[in-house]
Amino acid sequence: MFNFVEKLFRTVHGAYKGLIMLLVLLVIGGTAYGGYLAYQKVSSVFRVVKNSYGRGAGIPMVCGPDEDLNGALCYPKCKPGYTGAGPVCWQSCSAGFRDDGAFCGKPEPYGRGTGYAIWDEGKCKNENGECEKNGAMWYPKCRASFHNVGCCVCSPDCPSDMPDIGVSCQKNSYGRTAGTPLHACPDGYEKGAADAVCYPLCKPKFKGVGPVCWEES
């Protein structure tokens, strides 16, 4: 009878230790939070006290502070005056210009009339202030930030570092690498050892392993 009781005790004790070890491996290996909650339940039944606490299922990783998220990848931030589109930084358009991807569409041009005869320079200047000669005619000088196109049209100027291609200005651009997957955590969070998620930092004297904070020895 004594031998039977001893064997039964060893069997139950071994099964209990195996169950606890399995649940701990679940916690460490990743499937994580559910395993830890189950572990807590089993521990409470057997009155096993562990110095640990859960810290949630975690949040997705983010880009670093000097990076932009574009699609599902992180890219270095563009320098001032440029805007990122995937792996390329494109020059930004000036106020009043239309963003057409690789170009900046100009605001509307305007006409400056049919002009004044070659001998009517004085009349042109009296009526318009400044005038300029084009061919055999005088025309009112284009407003600031505009330039003449042919005799009679004033077209908006492009920024000094953008080529003027007529109705648009051509943007400058440069590459900013092929991008990297999400890899950083926000302030107050840390990476899980084997998880692609971020967990809240553990309180002092505790160390995080996945979704659980364990008291340090």
C-alpha angles and dihedrals in degrees: 000000000000091000091052092052091047092051091047091051092050091048093051092043092050092047090050092050091047092050092049091049092049092052092047090052089051090053094049096040097057116256071103125158098041090052092050093052090050089048090054091052093051092045092052091051092053092038092240110158117210125184097228142098137196122252101194134266093292133238130261119274120258139203122277121265092260094049139080125221111231116171105325096325137084120233132183111264115261120248118260113291093030133094125208126237109175111301094348132079112211125197112255121243121246121248111286094024120109118237108234099170106256092016141050112227112223125237115254117295120224136216124244099205135257093300135232128282117262091258094050098072091121093051091050092052094044092054100037110020105228121036135179133202122245116178108317095335139079121229135184109265114254117259121261112290091023131094133194122263107197115324105313115026130079113206126193116259119245119231109278093253096048121084113239110231097175112261092024144031118236114235124228117229144179137191123257103193130277093282133244133245120261106289113154137078129223121250111289093030136090136199119263113241095242102007132093090223139085124240130198112263114264120247118259117297092020127102125207123235108176110304094346132082112210124196111249117239 
